[in-house]
Amino acid sequence: MQHVKHKTDCRLCGSTSLDHVLPIRPSAIGDAFVTADRLSEKQDLYPLDCYLCLSCGHLQNLDVVDPDILFRDYTYRTSVSLGLVEHFKRYAQSVVSTLGIPKGSLVAEMGSNDGSLLKAFKNEGMRVQGIDPARDIAATATAEGVPTIPDFFTGALAARIKAEQGEAKLFCANNVFAHIDNMSDVVKGIRLLLADDGAFVFEVSYIVDMIDNMVFDTIYHEHVSHHALIPLETFLNRHDMTLFHVERTGTKGGSIRAFAQPKSTGQRPRSAELSKLIAEEERRGVTKPQIYRDWFVAIEDCKRRVLAYLDQAIAAGKLVAAYGASTTTTTLLYHFELESRVKFIVDDNQLKHGRFSPGAHIPVLPSSELATRKPDVVVILAWIYADPILKRNQAFLDAGGRFLVPLPEPRIVDAAGSAAI
């Protein structure tokens, strides 16, 4: 298939002992919403199957879509995500005070997007350097006072930054560490750029939360890795890095903020929280196939219940719409086989209005269209944000509309309340 390569070895340890534990249905590129003049273009569906490495326990997609397709014309901006800018302000203040980063230190961020996090570090008195391959977003961030190199972070780029600006006391990667295919080169680059007493802080979706909260829709083509601490620590150790602390955060349906330092020179002690989480991963068997097989059974059960409800509604002549036009919603739309059942999608992001969903080309409209078109059932694809969406659309419920929240437990919400299906 064009623009995709299939790996045969684990991206963390190189083992070829891999088990196909999550057969997620293929989808179009999650954020490739198209304008009307591009509707004749065919959008390929790419595999989303997840494999577990039986040697180190890392869960990963082995089908890697060309990163130029995914990231060069990226449209997602951090600042549009509910609550993320505030989250980053607190993040910067907390990291600077906890790690004792002196004012004037260099803070570098890979996948810095529109500079939201680096702006927060700048406000804390730091020198900042962003690295992001999305050319337009990088140019805008630079114009707004966050110098951003429009490229992918590599070992070679790390050497260039170090030569020009010196060592970094802090290197950040937020919700991008899951995007990297060549993990070894990136971590070598981070170690090269980091001061001996520096820290690497990264946020990723946490596989334990993904399982417990049913957040399987963060499996999309940008995310080639789904992280647990045990395989990560083994991998980092091979590159003279080691974890010293971890915190749970509520973002993206459940994430971890992990802290690493140079293994040979770092002085920070290993935290009790880190030891506790690693012990919990061992207890639950996150490096073994069974937990993923059980998870897939639960996903399929939700899908079966959602489709049974919708197919009954459609057979009775009801109009079905959906709410949410984002990367995760594309995974859900395809895996739950909703693309042939949903007539239109509404979203609150004006950038998506007038566009059509990836591959299936379902029209995306403003959420005000619920009042005009009066669908009978609206599937909340952006189900993590179900509560604010329901509050904002009380008028639709009062007028007799129904919302279907598909995960973590399928339920119908109408004016009378909420009931499981």
Steps between C-alpha positions, in 0.01 A plus 500: 500500500624848409628731781510225762771259609446190708759438770586148608685586821424680828587869489630493858708181518525370142344160579302328223287311752173693458140405578203655315286580808268781377354461149368857468329567164696707245407866462586804294756741652316628806526875449485505117166684477463624142335797329224457242739549206697191609209257531602317183841413650519146635619483859665170582424304815812401695535218757462572872579151631693498827770249586654417835872430515537171687858590593462845664121537526463811281163552321537653154368550148740340252348673196669839481347768279746744343541776765505768228138410423402509867679807632618746233156654446371429850187699594465413870600784731551446872318821584166369366495197735273544801706589807844425353641855512415529872642151553831610342522813719471286812739248344776760441470648849504156661798365300715813552443505876519123558815447295661829602568620143698829521366807314663547159540123444428354155172306476450311174181331387447246226162523329452843652197575276380860546740564789236490776725313744819690411316832549428383854870418554598838351273665759702311764817674374640225277664512157292280271546305178219322320534224241194410291470369141167675429638788295209744529455442873877533559507831309207637701657395831830668402313821408333488843835494681567125530791420264407172332707288260261365231632144496496159667724462805803276432842434648654724233263787585578456872872544423423820307289652780766411758776662290295819455330535839675272748351220708134483597405472867163373392371315194125453460285281279126520551274252328766455231719225645236258371549635145861396448603201293878536539497523880869415543626796295266739680600387850870511404436861388325587825790356704751694288316831547426456872730639767637232735260626769219562250163329475286361221128542576240344274127443504345203326170317512543226756407149392353416842261797474425421135386154610317603819324797337435324166696766310589278204435786257836659580630219277544689172773531239693778674530280810734216414573418866273451801708539811544312824782572747668158507601483131578874498744472790684207338527699177617824664766316697659384176553867405648617832164634620287389792157583642496665843139612547154467347166675554154407378313774313144513374576626147408298190293253702785412734869575455828490686755776536830314525831647612833358382862604555843391376565161660874552549487855639145566632475552876124503552368209711241255365156594631260277691229579239716355221578181694132459590377536139762258366395245764136549397589445132671175596201390706259568214717343231524800264796342322300179429236439229201397716410850628478624138292204384256568787492870410417421138207280611366797703541738200311260275222468756451881501501501120236225482267688739543833317429343160199305627344826626582702188390233253166474675463881486597513130258217417228712663590792269694705753773745395843437658767770532827521693678756719876554477739536205849422627772242456367263768147518362623360167629184673169458682294566186684230305551240770135516607397494130299821536618657174203360306248579776574866582354763261691804628740601775484819708796662672570818698831567321436748217808376312317172437173652375434440130754219490439128456617214719813303406426223250125474561443869401217562746422876507611693813261776609473749788333360812219755450382269217359261762214745551447538123534141380356337813670157486336237719823357641842669526797274574756691707821388330698745719369306798781606738335846484146361532415699816578849361339405166181387675487819711553720195222326307224484762264674255537207257411255779206717611371496141487119506847417369709209624874460543674164490823492702683190366778463761610408763154346549244558220208713620218713366444850636170680443297762685396239757859406592755231415452126448739220402437315174 
